[in-house]
Amino acid sequence: MLRTLAESRDSSLVFALSVPRVIRRSMLGMLLTLAVVAAAYSADPDCMPNASLPPAEVGQPRNLSDFKAELLNYKCSGAYDREFREVIDQAITQVVTRARENREKDHAQLAIVLDIDETSLSNWEEMKANDFNLIEDGPCSVAKSDALGWPVPAAPCGFVEWMLLAGAKPSDTIRLYTKARENNVAVFFITGRKEIKKDDHRVFDATAENLRKAGYKDWEKLLVRSFEDKTSIQDFKTAMRIEIEKKYKIIANVGDQYSDLRGGHAEQVYKVPNPFYFVP
């Protein structure tokens, strides 16, 4: 028996060495990817795939629960963060390149524009607690904090109350923000968030607090919609960029929604992924 085991082990070794190097590299990459996915699932049991979901019926769309499971997998597998990071890398290249060119010849005042929700801040914990449903009003109680001290809702959570908690985590956009400030590029935040009442500034104050907690320290201006504002988000954001252009040259506009980016008035636009919700 010992001899048989030894022979089997030797045969396996010979087979492994005989596999072409490209294939071995591919297998290693696949194993590493599976390990990362497994680590993500083990870190967050809510991200475990639901094996009991039925396949799609012929001629019918997939079950809604299946779509939600796909969203969980997209985030928990690391694919969302990876694709988000790729967009931010492109924006950083633009900022560094334009800042260098500006120092050499133009000497203009440069700026970038950043959206907030799912661009500069991540509401993942609120979205997950709500099972990807939008709950505008209602309480938002916090059950615990994560390993870094950010709040985790105990149950489905009203978005207005979630905003006022100022507990959304920073996204990878913080790298772009830091690089912009290092290159003397001003940063403007333009958000679709809207005040709750007339002459009420709680949303502005909570948003500013949340940005500071997340590491955004010295932005030029934060622009929040007033309670009286009746324009579309796209029109509001376009109008704010026009105002900024009276003094600055906007070299990059970054957002997760097309309504963040349409309307012009930026040299380049960068859309980070967001399959979780749509804002017209």
Backbone torsions as a table, in degrees:
resi	resn	phi	psi	omega
1	MET	NA	-43.3	179.5
2	LEU	-60.6	-41.4	-179.7
3	ARG	-64.6	-39.2	179.9
4	THR	-63.8	-43.4	179.5
5	LEU	-63.3	-41.9	179.7
6	ALA	-64.0	-42.8	-179.8
7	GLU	-64.1	-40.4	179.6
8	SER	-62.8	-42.4	179.7
9	ARG	-63.0	-43.2	179.1
10	ASP	-63.7	-40.9	179.6
11	SER	-62.2	-40.4	179.4
12	SER	-63.6	-39.4	-179.6
13	LEU	-65.4	-43.5	179.0
14	VAL	-62.3	-41.1	179.1
15	PHE	-62.8	-44.7	-179.0
16	ALA	-61.5	-40.9	-179.2
17	LEU	-72.7	-24.0	-178.2
18	SER	-83.7	-14.2	177.9
19	VAL	-68.2	131.9	179.6
20	PRO	-53.3	147.9	-174.4
21	ARG	-60.5	-39.8	-179.4
22	VAL	-60.6	-42.2	-179.9
23	ILE	-66.4	-40.8	179.5
24	ARG	-62.2	-39.7	178.8
25	ARG	-63.6	-41.1	178.6
26	SER	-61.5	-43.3	179.4
27	MET	-64.1	-40.3	-180.0
28	LEU	-64.1	-43.3	178.4
29	GLY	-60.5	-41.6	179.8
30	MET	-64.5	-40.9	179.3
31	LEU	-64.8	-40.4	178.8
32	LEU	-64.7	-41.2	177.8
33	THR	-61.0	-45.1	178.7
34	LEU	-62.0	-36.6	179.2
35	ALA	-65.4	-41.0	178.7
36	VAL	-63.9	-44.9	178.8
37	VAL	-61.2	-44.1	180.0
38	ALA	-62.1	-39.7	179.2
39	ALA	-64.1	-40.7	178.9
40	ALA	-62.8	-43.9	-179.5
41	TYR	-65.4	-40.3	-178.4
42	SER	-69.3	-28.7	179.7
43	ALA	-75.1	-26.7	-177.4
44	ASP	-137.5	97.4	-177.3
45	PRO	-61.1	-22.6	178.2
46	ASP	-66.6	-15.2	-177.3
47	CYS	-91.7	-0.7	-179.4
48	MET	-63.3	133.4	176.9
49	PRO	-62.2	145.7	179.0
50	ASN	-93.6	102.0	-176.0
51	ALA	-70.5	-13.0	-176.6
52	SER	-86.9	-4.3	-178.5
53	LEU	-65.6	136.9	-177.5
54	PRO	-77.7	155.2	172.9
55	PRO	-69.5	161.8	179.4
56	ALA	-65.2	139.9	174.8
57	GLU	-75.1	149.0	179.4
58	VAL	-61.1	128.8	178.5
59	GLY	81.5	2.3	-179.5
60	GLN	-120.6	151.8	171.8
61	PRO	-67.8	163.8	178.2
62	ARG	-64.0	156.5	175.2
63	ASN	-58.7	141.4	-178.5
64	LEU	-57.6	-37.9	178.9
65	SER	-61.8	-30.6	178.7
66	ASP	-68.9	-40.1	176.1
67	PHE	-61.3	-43.6	-179.6
68	LYS	-65.3	-37.9	176.9
69	ALA	-63.6	-35.8	178.0
70	GLU	-65.9	-38.3	177.2
71	LEU	-63.9	-43.8	177.0
72	LEU	-59.3	-45.0	-178.4
73	ASN	-65.3	-38.7	178.9
74	TYR	-58.7	-41.2	179.0
75	LYS	-77.5	-48.0	-172.3
76	CYS	-72.1	-25.7	179.8
77	SER	-75.2	-13.5	-177.0
78	GLY	94.6	-6.8	-178.0
79	ALA	-64.3	-42.0	179.7
80	TYR	-61.1	-50.2	-178.7
81	ASP	-62.4	-37.8	-179.8
82	ARG	-65.6	-45.6	-178.7
83	GLU	-70.0	-34.3	175.6
84	PHE	-61.8	-47.0	-178.5
85	ARG	-61.0	-37.4	179.8
86	GLU	-62.7	-40.5	178.4
87	VAL	-66.6	-43.6	179.7
88	ILE	-63.1	-38.0	176.1
89	ASP	-58.8	-41.6	179.1
90	GLN	-64.1	-42.1	179.8
91	ALA	-66.2	-37.7	177.8
92	ILE	-62.5	-42.4	177.7
93	THR	-58.6	-43.7	178.2
94	GLN	-60.9	-46.0	-176.9
95	VAL	-64.8	-46.6	-178.4
96	VAL	-65.0	-42.9	-179.9
97	THR	-63.9	-47.9	-178.2
98	ARG	-68.8	-34.5	177.6
99	ALA	-65.2	-39.7	177.8
100	ARG	-65.3	-45.3	178.4
101	GLU	-61.7	-39.4	-178.8
102	ASN	-64.7	-39.9	178.4
103	ARG	-64.3	-33.5	-174.9
104	GLU	-79.5	-32.4	-173.8
105	LYS	-142.0	-44.3	-169.4
106	ASP	-80.0	-45.0	-178.6
107	HIS	57.6	38.3	176.7
108	ALA	-91.1	168.5	173.4
109	GLN	-88.7	115.4	-175.7
110	LEU	-97.4	152.0	178.7
111	ALA	-148.0	156.9	167.0
112	ILE	-122.4	154.6	178.1
113	VAL	-116.3	130.8	180.0
114	LEU	-123.3	132.8	167.0
115	ASP	-73.1	171.1	-178.0
116	ILE	-107.7	-68.2	-172.0
117	ASP	-69.4	125.1	-176.7
118	GLU	62.5	17.0	170.9
119	THR	-125.2	-65.1	178.2
120	SER	-92.7	-31.4	177.4
121	LEU	-123.3	148.5	179.4
122	SER	-109.1	125.8	176.2
123	ASN	-100.0	29.3	-174.0
124	TRP	-55.5	-44.1	-177.1
125	GLU	-63.5	-38.6	177.6
126	GLU	-68.2	-42.8	179.7
127	MET	-63.3	-42.8	-179.0
128	LYS	-66.7	-41.0	178.9
129	ALA	-62.8	-30.8	-178.8
130	ASN	-91.5	6.3	-179.0
131	ASP	54.5	36.6	178.4
132	PHE	67.5	16.7	173.6
133	ASN	-92.1	146.0	175.6
134	LEU	-87.1	118.5	175.2
135	ILE	-118.6	102.1	-175.6
136	GLU	-67.8	-52.7	-174.9
137	ASP	-110.4	170.9	-179.7
138	GLY	116.0	165.3	-177.5
139	PRO	-72.3	165.8	175.2
140	CYS	-144.3	94.7	-179.5
141	SER	-94.6	144.1	-176.8
142	VAL	-101.6	126.1	-178.2
143	ALA	-85.0	-37.7	-172.8
144	LYS	-163.0	179.5	172.4
145	SER	-117.7	154.1	177.5
146	ASP	-80.2	-172.4	-175.0
147	ALA	-62.7	-24.5	-178.8
148	LEU	-100.1	4.9	176.4
149	GLY	90.9	7.3	178.4
150	TRP	-83.9	143.2	-174.6
151	PRO	-69.5	147.0	176.4
152	VAL	-123.6	119.0	-178.4
153	PRO	-60.5	144.9	-179.1
154	ALA	-81.2	-22.2	-173.8
155	ALA	-160.5	178.6	174.8
156	PRO	-47.9	142.4	-159.9
157	CYS	-135.9	127.3	176.3
158	GLY	-67.2	133.5	-173.6
159	PHE	-66.9	-35.8	179.2
160	VAL	-61.9	-47.1	178.7
161	GLU	-65.3	-36.4	176.6
162	TRP	-61.4	-43.1	177.1
163	MET	-58.9	-44.3	-176.1
164	LEU	-68.9	-20.1	174.8
165	LEU	-70.7	-20.3	-179.3
166	ALA	55.5	44.0	-173.3
167	GLY	-116.8	14.7	179.2
168	ALA	-76.2	139.9	-176.8
169	LYS	-77.2	156.4	172.6
170	PRO	-70.1	147.6	173.9
171	SER	-98.2	-177.8	179.3
172	ASP	-66.6	-10.6	176.9
173	THR	-60.2	-19.4	178.1
174	ILE	-58.9	-29.6	177.4
175	ARG	-66.8	-41.8	177.7
176	LEU	-64.4	-43.9	179.0
177	TYR	-57.5	-48.1	-178.6
178	THR	-61.8	-43.6	-179.5
179	LYS	-65.8	-38.1	177.6
180	ALA	-62.2	-45.8	-179.1
181	ARG	-67.8	-35.5	176.6
182	GLU	-60.9	-29.0	-178.5
183	ASN	-101.6	18.4	175.8
184	ASN	60.8	35.6	175.6
185	VAL	-101.3	126.2	-179.4
186	ALA	-71.2	151.1	-179.4
187	VAL	-122.4	127.0	175.1
188	PHE	-115.0	133.0	172.1
189	PHE	-100.7	124.6	173.7
190	ILE	-121.8	119.1	-175.2
191	THR	-122.1	151.7	172.8
192	GLY	-79.7	-5.2	176.3
193	ARG	-56.5	144.8	-173.1
194	LYS	-131.3	142.5	178.4
195	GLU	-63.1	151.7	-173.3
196	ILE	-80.8	-36.1	-177.4
197	LYS	-138.5	166.2	175.1
198	LYS	-64.8	138.7	-179.2
199	ASP	58.4	27.6	178.9
200	ASP	-110.2	132.6	-176.9
201	HIS	-120.9	20.1	-175.9
202	ARG	-66.4	-36.8	179.2
203	VAL	-66.8	-44.2	176.8
204	PHE	-58.6	-49.1	-176.4
205	ASP	-63.2	-43.4	-179.6
206	ALA	-67.4	-37.9	179.7
207	THR	-65.9	-43.9	178.1
208	ALA	-62.1	-42.1	177.9
209	GLU	-61.5	-43.9	-179.2
210	ASN	-62.9	-43.1	178.7
211	LEU	-60.6	-42.6	179.5
212	ARG	-64.8	-43.4	177.3
213	LYS	-58.3	-35.6	-176.0
214	ALA	-80.5	-6.1	176.0
215	GLY	106.9	2.6	176.3
216	TYR	-88.7	106.6	-164.9
217	LYS	-101.6	-39.9	-169.6
218	ASP	-135.8	57.0	178.4
219	TRP	-72.5	163.8	-178.7
220	GLU	-78.2	-46.6	-178.3
221	LYS	-159.9	145.1	173.8
222	LEU	-112.8	123.0	-176.0
223	LEU	-114.9	114.5	-179.1
224	VAL	-116.7	144.8	179.7
225	ARG	-70.5	137.7	176.2
226	SER	-74.8	163.5	178.3
227	PHE	-61.1	-32.6	-176.3
228	GLU	-81.4	-11.5	-174.5
229	ASP	-65.2	125.1	-178.1
230	LYS	-112.2	0.4	-178.2
231	THR	-75.4	163.4	174.2
232	SER	-70.5	160.7	178.7
233	ILE	-61.0	-41.2	-179.9
234	GLN	-61.6	-45.2	-179.5
235	ASP	-66.2	-40.2	178.3
236	PHE	-60.5	-47.5	-176.5
237	LYS	-69.0	-36.7	177.3
238	THR	-63.7	-44.1	179.6
239	ALA	-61.8	-38.7	179.0
240	MET	-67.6	-37.0	177.4
241	ARG	-67.1	-36.6	176.7
242	ILE	-60.9	-40.6	177.7
243	GLU	-64.2	-43.2	-180.0
244	ILE	-61.3	-37.8	-177.2
245	GLU	-66.8	-11.9	176.1
246	LYS	-65.9	-20.7	-178.3
247	LYS	-127.1	-29.6	-172.9
248	TYR	-120.6	156.5	169.7
249	LYS	-99.8	116.3	-177.5
250	ILE	-82.7	113.9	-176.1
251	ILE	-96.7	-14.5	178.1
252	ALA	-157.0	138.7	175.1
253	ASN	-126.0	121.8	-172.7
254	VAL	-120.5	130.7	178.3
255	GLY	-159.4	170.6	179.8
256	ASP	-103.5	-8.0	-179.0
257	GLN	-120.7	149.8	176.3
258	TYR	-64.1	-29.3	177.5
259	SER	-67.6	-18.7	173.7
260	ASP	-73.9	-27.3	-164.9
261	LEU	-112.1	-26.5	-179.2
262	ARG	-72.4	156.8	177.6
263	GLY	108.5	-5.7	175.6
264	GLY	76.4	-158.0	178.1
265	HIS	65.0	45.4	171.6
266	ALA	-164.2	140.8	179.8
267	GLU	-63.7	-44.1	-179.2
268	GLN	-136.7	147.1	174.2
269	VAL	-119.1	147.3	-178.0
270	TYR	-134.8	118.5	179.7
271	LYS	-102.8	115.4	174.2
272	VAL	-82.0	154.3	-175.9
273	PRO	-68.3	144.8	171.4
274	ASN	-158.8	90.2	175.0
275	PRO	-88.6	6.7	-171.0
276	PHE	-86.2	-30.2	176.8
277	TYR	-160.7	166.7	-177.8
278	PHE	-128.5	133.7	177.3
279	VAL	-119.1	112.4	-178.3
280	PRO	-69.4	NA	NA
